[in-house]
Amino acid sequence: MITVLARHSSVRVVPRHGSPSTTAVVDGVLDRTTRPLLRDGLLALAAESADGLLADIENLEIRDPALIGVFALVALRVAEWPAVPFALVTGRDDQRAMLAGQSVPVYPDAGTAEAALKRPDRRRAGRMAARTSARARGFVRGVCDRWRVPELAEDAELIATEFVENVLRHTDSVPRLGLVLRRGTLTVEVADESARPAVVREGLDPTETGLGLRMVAKVAKTWGSSRRRSGGKTVWAVLRRG
């Protein structure tokens, strides 16, 4: 059964299952109105993809070649988080010519793209229900010890505490905490059921619990808030290993 992820009068992003990577079939029209919908639809799919995202754009009408840069933007965001490979699929020469020079690999068909994608080498600690920030810190400390990256534990605990506290203060959902270790980075992820993005507050009330997203921004290589296809969002931060 095919489920429509994002729908608009002139663009659709439809996930197609059955391959190791998530494949998004994109059709309709890319114009200035639909560009944000296309971007957000692809990013939402990438947020829940474990092994990669392919976007089949062969049936997409691109009215303004200047807008083709939306795919490079998606590639840049996906490289930060969830750090899975992203590629385009099209057999059309006109589209391939427009994409020349863009920082996105393009393949003639999904099979070729699947064979060429480099799978990320990583370890993932399954998400746990973090009903308190203390429980979140204990989980982070234990995983960092197990993965032999104790030097990252303090900053990872700080990030997990702030993300979990934000969910508990500002939503009615239970935060779900996860860690991902790659060769050069450790990522802290907290998912919740609220679509409201995490933002840096202009000021921090000293009576509030938590150190604020400003502290997260200081210690993390990069951080962000991404919508999830199934609803809600994931807030994530990436720490650089030594």
N, C-alpha and C positions, 0 to 999 in steps of 0.2 A: 504494500500500500504506500503510495506517494503522499507525503505531507507537505503542504506549501509552507515555507518558512516566512517569506516576506511577499506581500502582494500589493500591487499598485496598478493603476489603470494602464501603465505602459512598461512595467518591468516586473519580472518574477525571478526569485532565487529558490530553486527546488532541490532539496537534498535527494541524492540517488544512492541507495545502499547496495551492498554486495561486493565491495572491494576493500582491501586493507585501509586505504585512505578514504576520507569522506569526499564524495564528488558532488559539486553543486552545478546543476544545469541552469544556466542563466539565459533568459530570453526576454524579448520585448525591446525597449528602446532605452539607450543610455543618453540622457540629456541632463541639463542643469537641475531639473526637478527630481529626476530619479537617481542621480549620483549618490546622494546621502543614503537612500534606501538600499542601493546596491552595496555600498561600503559596509553599512551596518549589518546587512544580511550575511555577507561573507564573514565578517568578524564574529558574528554570533555563532555561525557554524564552526569556525576555527576554534572557538572557546571550548567546544566539547569534542574536538577531534584529537585522538590519541596519537595518530601516526602521520597525519598530513591532510592537506586540503587541495583538491583539484577543482578548478572552475572551468567548466565547458561553456565557452562563449560563442560557439559557432553560429547560434541562432540569435545572437544579440545584434541589434542595429545600433551602430555608433554614429550619431549624427554630427558630433563635433569631435574631431580627432584630439583636440586639446584635453578632453575629458578622460582620455585613455590612462592618464596618470593616476586615476583612482586605484588601479591594480597595483601600482608601485607603492601607494600609500598603504594598502592592505598588506602587501608583502612586508613592509617595514614594521607595521604593528604586530603582525603574526610572528615575525622574527624575535620581537621582544618577549611576547607572551601570546600563546602558549609554547612558543619556540618549536613549532612543527614546520616541515617544509610546505611551501605553497607554490603552485604552478598553474599555468593556463593551458587549456586544450582547445585547439581550433585547426581545421584543415584549410581555412580560407586564406589565400595569399594576401588579400587586402588588409585583413586584420593583422596578419603577421608583419606586414610592412609598417603598419601604425605602431606596433609594439616594439619595433627594432630600436635598440638603445635603451629600453626600459629595463629596470633591474628585476625583471620577473622572467623565469624560464618559461618557454612556450613550446608545446609538443603537438604533433599532428593528431594524436589520438590518446585515449586514456591508458591503453596498455603500454605504450611507449613511455608515457609520463610515470606510471607506476614503477616501471623497471628502472627509471632514472633517478627517482627520488631517493635521497639519502636519509635513512631513518635516524632519528635522534638517539644518541646513546645516553640513557638516563635511568634513574631509579626513582620510583614514586612511592611515597607513603600514603596509603589510602586515607581519604578524608574521614575525620572523626567529628562527632557532635561535640563542639566546644561550648558547653553551657556556662562556663566561667572562664575568665582570663587565666586563673591559676591552673586550671586543667589544661588550657592551651599551652601555657609555658612548660608544664611538665612533659607534654607530648613532644614539643619542639626539642627540649633538652635531651630527652631519651633518643629521639631519632638522630639528632646530630652526633650523639655519642656512638650510636650504632653504626652510623655512616662514616665515623672518624673525621668529622669536621667540627671539633669542639670550638675552634676559633671563630666560627660563625654563629654559635649558639646564642650569644648575648644579643646581637643585633636581630637575629631571627625571632627571639623571644619578644623583643621590643615591638617588632612589626606585628607579630601575631596578637600581642596584647592589644595594640591600638585597633587593629582590624576587628577583632572579636568584640571589644568594648563598643565600637561604633555600631555593630549590628545589634548588640543587646540594648543600647541606648535608643537607637533610632528606628528599629524595625520590630515586628512581632515574630520574626522567624528565629530559628536556632542556627547559629553560624556553624559551617562545616569547614574544618581546617585541613589542609593538605600541604605536603612538602614535595618538591621535585628537585633532585640532584642531577646536574649535568657536569661535564668535565670542567667547565669554567665557572659555573654559577650554582647557587641554591635559590630556589623560588619558594616563597611563602604565599599560599592561596587561601582565601576565605570566601566561601560562597554563601549567599542568603537568598531569600525569596523576594526581596524588594528590588524593583527596577530602578530606584533612585540612585544615581551614581554617587560615589564617594568623592568629596571635594575638600580642598584645603580651606579651613576656616581662617578668616582675616585675623581673628584674635583667639586666644585660648584662655578661658576662665580658669584661674588657678584652683577653683574648687571642683572642677570637673575631673572625673577619673580619666586616666590616659595621658599620654604624652603628646598627642596631636599628630596629624598627618605631616606637619612640617618636619617633625623628627624622622618620620619614615622617609621623606624626601631627602633628608641629609645623609642617612646611612645607606640607602638603597642605590644601586646603579640606575634603576628605573622602576617606576611603579605606575599602575593604572587601574581603571575600573572598566570591565567589559560585560556586556549583556550576554546572557546565556539563552540558547535556543529554546530550552524547556521552561524559561521564565526566570526572573530574578537576575542576579549579576554575580560576578566573581571579582573581588578586589585582590590584586596581586602585587608583589614586590620582588625584585631580583637583587640578590646579593652577589658580589663578585668574589670568587675564591682567590686565595693569595697567589 
